[in-house]
Amino acid sequence: MTGPQDGDPSHDITNIHRFLPTTNESVAREGHSGTSAGSETVTRLRGRLRESLRSALPACVEEHQRRTGIPVTATARREIARKILAEALTAHSEAELMANHPLADRGDEQRVIGEVIDELLGLAGLQPLLDDPAVETVNANRFDEVFVQYRDGRRAQVAPIAASNDELTELVRMLAARASSQERRFDYGSPIVHVQLPGGERLCAVMGVTAGGVTALSIRRHGYLTATLPQLRERGTVDAGLAEFLRALVHARKNLLITGGTGAGKTTLLRALAAEMDPFERLVTIEDAFELGLERDPDIHADVTALQSRDPNIEGAGEISSAELVRLGLRLSPDRVIVGEIRGPEVIPMCNAMSQGNDGSMATLHASSSAIAFTRLAAYAAQSVERLPLEATNLLVASAVHFVVHLARTREAGRVVSSIREVVGADGPQVISNEIYRPGTDHRARPVAGALRADTLADLIDAGFDPAVLERPEGWWPR
């Protein structure tokens, strides 16, 4: 992981000072080095390098941009920083010798240079963790109580990511400012922030509402920023039959709700399904923090408008909710609307979008099973301004959602599609559905013979689906 990517607000030279931490305390890194960062020699070195980089970098970046005539990339910014620090190191060593002070050894010097660059241009104490591709989740209950989960399921406690609670709070503010052109507050008046980091990771941080009032954060990393159904088959998430069935659902423009628990792979599956769409279909995506990234590859998705909800400003004005964005998205002439995650009142406009001609739309939802998804939707609908009664909500859901695809995360099989339900109607307080794929003994979805409605099957056959797939209950799982 590097510092801010091209296009980030931190590339505006007039704004660079607001992204640099003002604290003179060092980031605690004892867990990453055998030499104590608190030693007097290293502390003096760190302070001199930090101040030199903070004061010299804006002018050097501006000069580089004026000379080359092109925006300064994150890589170029780091190269400029290294040159500044090399000169500062020479000057510091000369001053230390004149004062008859001992010098840090070569290894400590290079380590401190890297840490200062990470602190001022990267992600400070988080940088080593996010540089490790095996780390999937970072959870910090406080600045010095940090746990990670690796991709293979292992969990471990790691070194502190900051030297104090104040320093961790300042780091979160800096990351929030870098991640958005909006002024995202993080203080006692606005104690929650969620943003996407430069590498695509999703950060959620809170302050003032935890035990002791400390800042806590969680970072989730998506291992696959792009995904296809063949790739998911290779990883064991789906078998060949399921891949063919899901592909047919997309081509037949069925509205899909993808459910599962935290970290089950909902966003990855949504990306893989979206990759089956025609590249020139117009997509409008709605998220509370940019995460899907369908616009990253114009060869797969040439026409994407990505919308992000906005928190209120310091005066309490300017908020734009996900529900409002769904309504706005319908005015942007979409072929399909995609909601990154349904969390509340946006369920009503989303269902309206699905039932008003935007067939083939998709959304994800946190749910522990495919059956419970309808209860979750009804609960969210009850929070909306429309205040629909249960019967009306179920009628709306039944007319909007065609299929619910559920993912499970198991110790034995990993992330797998475990259940698929077809919505067939509503009966008063209940949405009626058929489970056409249900979990086998290994939690992987197996087709249920005869469960799919005949008219739906005809739609899928028209989209190129082979109905013989549904007669293979053993599946085609790779071994």
Secondary structure, DSSP 8 states (H G I E B T S, - for coil): --SS-TTSGGG-GGGGGGGS----S----GGG-SS-TTSHHHHHHHHHHHHHHHHHHHHHHHHHHHHH-S---HHHHHHHHHHHHHHHHHHHHHHHHHTT-----HHHHHHHHHHHHHHHHS-GGGHHHHH-TTEEEEEEEETTEEEEEETTS-EEEE--SSSSHHHHHHHHHHHHHHH-SS----BTTB-EEEEE-TTS-EEEEE-SSSGGG--EEEEE--S-SS--HHHHHHTTSS-HHHHHHHHHHHHTT--EEEEESTTSSHHHHHHHHHTTS-TTSEEEEEESS----GGG-TTT-SEEEEEE-B---TTS---B-HHHHHHHHHTT--SEEEES---STTHHHHHHHHHTT-TT-EEEEE-SSTTTHHHHHHHHHHTSTT---HHHHHHHHHHH--EEEEEEEETTTEEEEEEEEEEEEEETTEEEEEEEEEE-TTS-EEE-TT-S-HHHHHHHHHTT--GGGGG-TT-----
